[in-house]
Amino acid sequence: MRIAFQKNNNGNSFLVFAALLVLLSSCQPNKESANDLIFISDISTIDAKNGIQENQTVVLQGNQIVDIIKQSDLRQIKSSKIIDGAGKYLIPGLWDTHIHFAYIEDLAPSMFDLFLAYGVTSVRDTGGKIDFVKKWKDKADKFPKSSPRIKIAGPLLDGEPNVYDGSPGRPELSVGLEDEDAAIKMVDSLHKKGVDLLKAYEMLSPTQFAAITKRAKKLGLLVTGHVPLSMDVISAVEAGMNSMEHMRNLEFSTAKNWESLLEQRRKLLAEGIMDQGGVLRSRIHDAQRTISIENQDESQTQKVLKILAKNNVYQIPTLSIMTLTTNRPFQNTAFLDSYKYLPSSIEEKWRAGAKTILDSPIQEKRKKYTNWSHDIINKANQAGVKILAGTDAPIGFLTPGLSLHDELYLLSKSGLSNMEILESATSAPAAYFDLQAELGLIEKGMIADLLILDANPLEDIRNTQKINSVIKDGNILDRRTLDQMFAKLDRGN
């Protein structure tokens, strides 16, 4: 067989066949458009179900994987082109399962390209004004080949006083609900507007929380969020919580004195009913977090983790934000350099904010919280609790897209294997949304959301940053295209 080699100036090798290509006889693409076939040749594929498979040829047509062929089993068929994957690694596209388009509205237009350029092909927006976040979801649905897939929760469903009420430092991301009827009406309204899940927040009463989860179950909606301060983890799970963000308030329920802590929280909530929600929440966290960590009980911890695992309550640790003041990702020059891709007004504020954190001493209570966070993730993983990778970007000066790679590294510091970490950012989020038949694995029939890497992420999870190409809905964004996206963002400043 004669093959003509054509090499473009971005370093990727495209082998254009003069007459014939090879294909396994079991592969049956649309024959009328066989010239649309794209072969990723002789590459190592990696996913959480199939492990690493070497010397594979992955066949794409349209937005799907239509076959996967061992290099040694190829046969001849007419087609068009092939991407040389020798020495490279193919993984499913990555998810960031905790982001906020509405936290800095002026940054939202840049977030699409930032996510894709850094290999994040799907995101889960966990709180913002419904009309604002729905606009970005609609755009992503309309242009799937140039946009990250977006799942939205709409506004945080909070009690009164609510936390993100638009006061200084608290963008208006939430709605305060005065009673159970208001909660049910809001759930119905968000369902009609097309949300993919709901996010319950910390100032809800137990009866409001139960009303939300009951209505959500009837409508087929997942409920994620923070465990309300008026509840413990087990009661929230029993009420129907499907996932927890930041492991928020988990430490209260795994302390040996969890019952007295719960009683104290309820008292503080009653006493602070006239305060701003953000102020009251911070007061309660300050009063209980360190004490809870210092009084962790292994038996109680295992009891809670067992219930989380049994009820398939996913954890989204967001170590990127939870350990921000101790991990300090922007002390890395490459991370700080990513700020040049932000709108200039935001870049200036972020550089100043990052410098303030870097110039401040690390508080002892933050060290304790960081150590507890890593430890509880390790224990949760060992107990069979499902974990999703998420960051909270752009909160905390976390660059959308890039911060997800930092999150994966932090999960490795929590004891997860590199394969488990990849699972948390690929097949686990797909399963969370019941999309496991479409996304998250490299198998025939899956949507072609993929990354080609220049190095093996199973050897070092930081190799997820060594991106050769991003494939979104079958659209190949090679290294030159990705660099052009970055250059455009930089010039935009």
C-alpha positions in Angstrom: 0.0 0.0 0.0 1.4 3.4 -1.0 0.9 6.3 1.4 1.8 10.0 0.9 2.9 11.8 4.0 1.8 15.4 4.5 3.1 17.3 7.5 1.6 20.6 8.5 3.6 23.4 10.2 2.1 22.7 13.6 4.0 19.5 14.0 1.0 17.1 13.7 1.5 14.4 11.0 -1.4 13.8 8.7 -1.0 10.8 6.4 -3.2 11.4 3.3 -3.8 8.2 1.4 -3.3 8.4 -2.4 -5.7 5.6 -3.0 -6.6 3.2 -0.2 -6.9 3.4 3.6 -7.2 0.4 5.9 -10.1 -0.5 8.1 -11.4 -3.4 10.0 -14.2 -5.2 8.1 -16.4 -4.9 11.2 -16.4 -1.2 10.9 -19.5 0.0 9.0 -19.5 3.7 8.6 -21.9 5.6 6.3 -20.6 4.4 2.9 -21.9 7.5 1.2 -19.6 9.7 3.3 -16.7 7.4 3.7 -14.4 10.2 2.7 -15.4 11.9 6.0 -13.7 9.2 8.0 -10.9 10.3 10.3 -8.4 7.8 11.6 -6.3 8.4 14.8 -3.7 5.8 14.0 -1.4 3.7 16.3 -2.3 5.5 19.5 -2.6 4.3 23.1 -6.2 4.7 24.4 -6.9 5.2 28.1 -10.3 5.2 29.9 -11.6 4.1 33.3 -13.4 1.0 32.0 -10.9 -0.4 29.5 -7.6 0.8 31.0 -4.8 1.4 28.6 -4.9 -0.2 25.2 -1.8 0.2 23.0 -1.5 0.4 19.2 -5.1 1.3 18.5 -6.7 3.0 15.6 -9.7 5.0 16.5 -12.1 5.8 13.6 -14.3 8.9 13.7 -17.1 9.9 11.5 -19.2 13.0 12.1 -19.4 13.4 15.9 -19.0 9.8 16.8 -16.4 7.1 17.3 -17.5 4.5 14.7 -14.8 1.9 15.4 -11.6 1.0 17.3 -9.2 -1.2 15.6 -6.0 -3.0 16.6 -3.3 -1.7 14.3 -2.4 -5.3 13.3 -6.0 -6.1 12.3 -6.4 -3.4 9.6 -7.8 -4.1 6.2 -8.2 -1.9 3.1 -11.0 0.5 2.4 -11.3 3.8 0.6 -11.3 6.9 2.8 -9.6 10.3 3.4 -7.2 11.0 6.2 -5.4 9.8 9.3 -3.8 11.5 12.3 -0.6 9.9 13.3 -1.0 8.9 17.0 2.3 7.0 17.4 3.7 7.8 20.8 0.6 9.6 21.9 -2.3 8.9 24.2 -6.0 9.3 23.7 -8.3 10.0 26.7 -12.0 11.1 26.9 -12.6 14.9 27.1 -12.4 16.3 30.6 -15.2 17.7 32.7 -15.1 20.5 35.2 -18.1 19.7 37.3 -18.2 22.9 39.4 -18.0 26.2 37.6 -19.9 29.5 37.6 -20.5 31.5 34.4 -22.3 34.2 36.4 -19.8 34.8 39.1 -17.9 37.3 36.9 -20.3 38.0 34.1 -17.7 39.9 32.0 -15.5 36.8 32.0 -18.2 34.5 30.7 -17.6 35.2 27.0 -13.9 34.1 27.3 -14.7 30.9 29.2 -15.8 28.9 26.2 -12.4 29.1 24.5 -10.5 28.8 27.8 -12.2 25.6 28.6 -11.7 24.0 25.2 -8.1 25.2 24.8 -7.3 23.5 28.1 -9.1 20.3 27.2 -12.3 20.7 29.2 -15.0 19.6 26.8 -17.9 19.6 29.4 -18.8 21.7 32.4 -21.4 21.7 35.1 -22.5 25.2 36.1 -23.5 25.1 39.8 -25.2 28.4 40.4 -26.2 31.7 38.7 -29.1 33.7 37.4 -31.2 31.4 35.3 -31.5 33.7 32.3 -27.8 34.4 32.2 -26.6 30.8 32.5 -29.3 29.5 30.2 -28.0 31.9 27.5 -24.6 30.1 27.5 -26.2 26.7 27.6 -28.3 27.5 24.6 -25.2 28.8 22.7 -23.3 25.5 23.6 -26.2 23.4 22.3 -26.4 25.4 19.1 -22.6 25.2 18.4 -21.5 21.9 20.0 -18.3 21.7 17.9 -16.9 24.9 19.2 -18.3 25.0 22.7 -18.0 23.0 25.9 -21.1 20.9 26.8 -22.9 22.8 29.5 -25.2 21.5 32.3 -26.8 24.1 34.5 -28.5 24.3 37.9 -29.8 27.9 37.8 -29.7 30.0 41.0 -28.8 28.6 44.3 -31.9 27.6 46.2 -31.3 29.2 49.6 -33.4 30.1 52.7 -33.6 33.4 54.4 -31.3 35.2 54.9 -29.7 33.9 51.7 -25.9 34.0 51.2 -25.3 35.1 47.6 -27.7 38.0 47.8 -25.8 40.6 45.7 -24.2 42.3 48.7 -20.5 43.3 48.4 -18.4 40.3 47.7 -21.5 38.1 47.2 -22.7 38.2 43.6 -26.5 37.6 43.2 -26.3 33.9 42.5 -29.1 32.7 44.8 -32.7 33.1 45.6 -34.0 33.3 49.1 -37.0 31.2 49.7 -39.3 32.1 52.6 -41.1 28.7 53.0 -41.8 25.3 51.4 -44.4 26.6 48.9 -41.9 29.2 47.6 -39.3 26.4 47.2 -41.7 24.2 45.3 -42.7 27.0 43.0 -39.1 27.8 42.3 -38.3 24.2 41.5 -41.2 24.1 39.0 -40.1 27.3 37.4 -36.5 26.2 36.9 -37.7 22.9 35.5 -39.8 24.6 32.9 -36.8 26.8 32.0 -34.7 23.7 31.3 -32.2 23.2 34.2 -30.3 19.9 34.3 -30.1 19.8 38.1 -30.9 21.9 41.2 -28.5 23.3 43.8 -29.7 23.5 47.4 -27.8 25.8 49.8 -26.9 26.3 53.4 -29.6 28.5 54.9 -32.5 26.2 53.9 -34.6 24.7 56.7 -35.0 20.9 56.9 -38.6 21.2 55.7 -37.6 23.5 52.7 -34.8 21.1 51.8 -37.2 18.1 51.9 -39.7 20.0 49.8 -37.0 20.7 47.1 -35.7 17.1 47.0 -39.2 15.6 46.9 -40.3 17.8 44.0 -37.0 17.3 42.2 -37.4 13.6 42.3 -40.9 13.8 40.9 -39.6 15.9 38.0 -36.5 13.8 37.4 -34.0 16.4 38.6 -30.8 15.8 40.6 -30.2 17.8 43.7 -26.7 18.8 44.6 -25.5 21.5 47.0 -24.2 22.2 50.4 -25.6 20.4 53.4 -27.8 23.0 55.1 -26.4 24.3 58.4 -29.7 23.2 60.0 -29.1 19.6 59.1 -26.5 16.8 59.3 -25.2 14.9 56.4 -27.1 11.7 57.1 -30.5 13.5 57.3 -29.7 15.4 54.1 -28.9 12.1 52.3 -32.1 10.5 53.6 -34.1 13.5 52.4 -32.8 12.9 48.8 -29.5 14.7 48.3 -27.7 13.3 45.2 -24.3 15.0 45.5 -22.3 17.4 47.7 -20.2 20.4 46.6 -16.9 21.0 48.4 -17.8 18.4 51.0 -19.4 21.4 52.5 -20.2 20.9 56.2 -19.2 17.2 56.1 -16.7 17.9 58.9 -19.5 18.8 61.3 -21.2 15.5 60.9 -18.0 13.4 61.3 -17.1 14.9 64.6 -17.6 12.9 67.8 -19.7 15.8 69.2 -21.8 16.2 66.0 -25.1 16.3 67.8 -24.2 19.2 70.0 -22.7 21.0 67.1 -25.9 20.7 65.2 -27.9 22.0 68.2 -25.5 25.0 68.4 -25.8 25.7 64.7 -29.6 25.8 64.9 -29.3 28.2 67.8 -26.9 30.5 65.9 -29.2 30.5 62.8 -32.2 31.5 65.0 -30.2 34.3 66.7 -28.8 35.6 63.3 -32.0 35.7 61.4 -31.8 39.4 60.8 -28.1 39.3 59.7 -26.9 39.1 56.1 -26.7 35.5 55.0 -23.0 35.6 54.1 -22.1 37.1 57.4 -24.1 34.6 59.4 -22.8 31.7 57.4 -19.2 32.8 58.0 -19.8 33.2 61.7 -21.1 29.6 62.0 -18.2 28.2 59.9 -15.7 30.1 62.1 -17.3 28.8 65.2 -17.4 25.2 64.3 -15.0 24.2 61.5 -11.7 24.0 63.4 -13.4 22.5 66.5 -15.0 19.8 64.3 -11.7 18.9 62.6 -10.0 18.7 66.0 -12.7 16.3 67.2 -13.0 14.0 64.2 -14.2 10.5 65.2 -13.2 7.6 63.0 -16.3 5.5 63.8 -18.6 8.4 63.0 -16.6 9.2 59.9 -16.9 5.7 58.6 -20.7 5.6 59.4 -21.3 8.7 57.3 -19.1 7.6 54.4 -20.8 4.2 54.3 -24.2 6.0 54.0 -22.8 8.3 51.2 -21.5 5.3 49.3 -24.7 3.2 49.8 -26.8 6.1 48.4 -24.5 7.0 45.6 -24.0 10.5 46.8 -21.3 12.0 44.7 -18.6 14.2 46.2 -17.2 17.2 44.3 -14.3 18.1 46.6 -13.1 21.3 44.6 -9.7 21.1 46.3 -8.6 24.0 44.1 -10.8 26.4 46.0 -10.9 24.5 49.4 -7.1 24.6 49.7 -6.6 27.9 47.8 -4.7 29.7 50.6 -2.4 26.8 51.3 -1.9 25.3 47.8 -1.7 28.7 46.2 -1.7 27.6 42.5 -0.7 31.1 41.3 2.7 30.8 42.8 3.3 28.7 39.7 4.6 31.0 37.0 2.6 29.1 34.3 -0.6 29.5 36.2 0.0 33.2 36.8 0.9 33.6 33.1 -2.6 32.3 32.2 -4.1 35.6 33.5 -3.0 37.2 30.3 -5.9 35.4 28.6 -8.5 37.2 30.7 -10.1 40.5 29.9 -7.6 43.2 31.0 -9.7 44.7 33.7 -10.1 41.2 35.3 -6.4 40.3 34.8 -5.4 43.4 36.8 -7.7 42.5 39.7 -6.7 38.8 39.7 -3.0 39.6 39.8 -3.6 41.9 42.8 -5.7 39.4 44.5 -3.2 36.6 44.0 -0.4 38.8 45.3 -2.4 39.5 48.4 -2.8 35.8 49.1 0.9 35.1 48.3 2.0 37.9 50.6 -0.1 36.6 53.5 1.0 34.0 56.0 -0.8 30.7 55.9 -3.2 30.4 58.9 -2.9 27.4 61.1 -6.6 26.7 60.8 -6.3 26.6 57.0 -3.5 24.1 57.3 -5.7 21.9 59.4 -8.6 22.2 57.0 -6.3 21.3 54.0 -5.0 18.3 55.8 -8.5 17.2 56.7 -9.7 17.7 53.1 -7.0 15.4 51.7 -7.6 12.8 54.4 -11.4 12.7 54.0 -11.2 12.4 50.2 -8.8 9.5 50.6 -11.1 7.8 53.1 -14.2 8.5 51.0 -12.6 7.0 48.0 -11.6 3.9 49.9 -15.1 3.6 51.2 -16.5 3.6 47.6 -17.9 7.1 47.6 -18.0 8.5 44.0 -15.9 11.5 43.3 -16.2 14.1 40.6 -13.5 16.6 39.6 -14.5 20.3 39.9 -12.8 23.6 40.7 -15.3 26.5 41.5 -13.6 28.6 38.7 -13.5 31.5 38.3 -13.9 32.0 42.1 -10.6 32.4 43.9 -8.7 33.7 40.8 -8.9 30.2 39.3 -8.4 30.3 35.5 -11.2 28.4 33.8 -9.9 25.2 32.2 -6.3 25.4 33.6 -7.5 25.1 37.2 -9.1 21.7 36.4 -5.6 20.3 35.8 -4.5 21.6 39.1 -7.6 19.9 40.7 -6.5 16.6 39.2 -3.0 17.0 40.7 -4.5 17.8 44.1 -6.7 14.7 43.9 -3.5 12.7 43.4 -2.2 14.2 46.7 -5.3 12.9 48.3 -4.4 9.3 47.5 -6.4 8.6 44.3 -4.7 6.7 41.6 -4.2 8.4 38.3 -6.8 6.1 36.7 -9.3 7.0 39.5 -8.6 10.7 38.9 -9.2 10.4 35.2 -12.5 8.6 36.0 -13.5 11.5 38.2 -13.2 13.9 35.2 -14.5 11.6 32.5 -16.8 8.6 33.0 -18.0 9.5 36.5 -19.5 12.8 35.4 -21.1 11.1 32.4 -22.7 8.5 34.7 -23.8 11.2 37.1 -25.9 12.7 34.3 -26.9 9.2 33.0 -24.8 9.8 29.8 -22.6 6.8 30.2 -23.8 5.4 26.9 -22.6 8.6 25.1 -19.7 10.0 26.9 -16.7 9.3 29.1 -15.2 6.2 27.5 -13.4 5.5 24.2 -15.8 3.0 22.7 -17.7 2.5 19.5 -20.8 4.7 19.4 -19.5 7.3 21.9 -19.6 11.0 21.1 -16.1 12.1 19.9 -15.1 14.3 22.8 -11.5 13.4 23.2 -8.0 14.6 24.0 -4.8 13.6 22.3 -1.9 13.9 24.8 1.8 13.9 24.2 2.6 12.0 27.4 1.0 9.3 29.5 -1.3 10.6 32.3 -1.2 7.3 34.1 2.5 7.9 34.7 2.0 11.5 35.9 -1.5 13.0 36.1 0.1 16.4 35.2 0.5 15.0 31.7 -3.1 15.9 31.1 -1.7 19.4 30.4 0.4 18.2 27.5 -2.3 18.5 25.0 -1.6 17.8 21.3 -5.2 18.2 20.1 -8.7 18.6 21.5 -11.6 16.9 19.7 -15.0 18.3 20.4 -18.1 16.7 19.0 -15.8 15.3 16.2 -14.2 18.7 15.5 -10.4 18.4 15.7 -8.7 21.4 17.3 -5.0 20.7 16.7 -2.1 22.3 18.5 -1.9 25.2 16.0 -5.6 25.9 16.4 -5.4 25.8 20.2 -2.5 28.2 20.1 -4.4 30.5 17.9 -7.3 30.5 20.4 -4.9 31.5 23.2 -3.4 34.2 21.0 -6.8 35.6 20.2 -7.6 35.7 23.9 -4.3 37.4 24.6 -4.9 40.0 21.9 -8.3 40.6 23.3 -6.7 42.4 26.3 
